[in-house]
C-alpha cells in the first residue's frame, strides 16, 4: 500500500519540476500572477476594498505596458503616442454601450478592431520613420486623436462619456462583481503575457529582433523591415485597445484624457522603470509606478515633484530598471554602490570646502570687527577673493555632476541601441 503522503509528494515534485523547466522571466511572472491571485482572498480577510480597485488598475496598465514593450524592447520603436490606442479601445466600447449594445460579443471585438485599424492607418506612415521622427509622428497622431475625442459633442466631448453599465457577458452582469472582474483582468493579463512570449520566441519575433539589431543585414538576406514593424505596431495597438476596454469597464467612464501625451509618457516610464528586454519587467514597472503614485499623492498634492526626479535617477543609473536590478542581484553582481560612493565623495568634498571657506570668512569678519578701519578694505578684498574661489569650486562641482549625468545618458542610449 503506498504511503498516504506519496500522492501529494508526487504532485509537489511534478510542480517543482515544471517550475524548474521555466525560464527566470516565466518564474518571476508566475510569482507575480500568484500574488495577484491571492489579493482578493487577503482583502476578504483583512479588509480594504480600495486595494482591489488599485490591483485592477495595476493589471490593466500592465497589459498596456506589455504591448508597449513589444515596440520598445523587441521592435526598437519608442512610441510617444501609445495612449491613443488605450483611448480608442475605451471609446469604441463606450459608444456601443451608450447605444445599448454593450455586450461582450460586440464591445470587445469593436475595441480590438478599432485600435488595430487606427494602428494600421497611423503606423503605415509612422513606421517608415526612425528615431526622434518616429517619436514626433506618434505624438502628433496621439494628439490628433485627443482633439478628435474632445470634439465628439454627442459623446460628452471634453467632459468624457459615462457608460450606462459594465459590459454584459452572455446576457448577465457578472462583471459588476468586483472580484469576478478582478479575475477576468488577471486572466487577460496572463493570456497577454503568454501570447507575447510566444510571439517573441517565434520566427516573427526573431526576425523582428534581427531587424532591430542589424537592419541592413536582415535586408541582405531577404527580410523587408517595413511589413514586420508594421505588423508589430498593429499587434501592440490592438493589445493596448484591450487595456482600454478593461479600463473603461473598470471606471465605467472614458474621457479624452486617456489619449493625452502625458498618459503615453506614463506608459513609457512604466516600461523603463520595470526594465526592457523582459516581459515581467513591464508588469513590475506598472506595479511600482502606480504604488509610488498612490503613496506620494497621499503625502502631498505636489507628488509629481518628488516622483519625477526619482524616476529620472532610476532610469539614468538603474541599468535595466527593476528587472535589471533583480538580474544583477541574482547573479551576485554589485549594485549601485559605486555610484553612491561617487556621489557621497562629491558631496563630502563640496561640504568640506564650503565649511572651510565659511570659517575663513567668519574669521576675517571678526578681524575686521576687532581692528576696524585700516584693514576694512583689505578684509573685504580677501572676502571677495575667497567668495570667487568658493563660487568656482561650486561651479566645478556642478559641471562634474552634469558631465556624470551626460555620460550616464550616453551609456543608456548606447545600451538601448544595442538591444
Secondary structure, 3 states (H helix, E strand, C coil): CCCCCHHHHHHHHHHHHHHHHCCHHHHHHHHHHHHHHHHHHHHHHHCCCHHHHHHHHHHHHHHHHHHHHHHHHHHCCCCCCCHHHHHHHHHHHHHHHHCCCCEHHHHHHHHHHHHHHHHHHHHHHHCCCCHHHHHHHHHHHHHHHHHHHHCCHHHCHHHCEECCCCCEECCECHHHCHHHHHHHHHHHHHHHHHHHHHHHHCHHHHHHHHHHHCHHHHHHCCCCHHHHHHHHHHHHHHHHHHHHHHHHHHHCEECHHHHCHHHHHHHHHHHHHHCCCCCHHHHHHHHHHHHHHHHHHHHCCCHHHHHHHHHHHHHHHCCCHHHHHHHHHHHCCCCCHHHHHHHHHHHHHHHHHHHHHHHHHHHHHHHHHHHCHHHHHHHHHHHHHHHHHHHHHHHHHHHHHHHHHHHHHHHHHHHHHHC
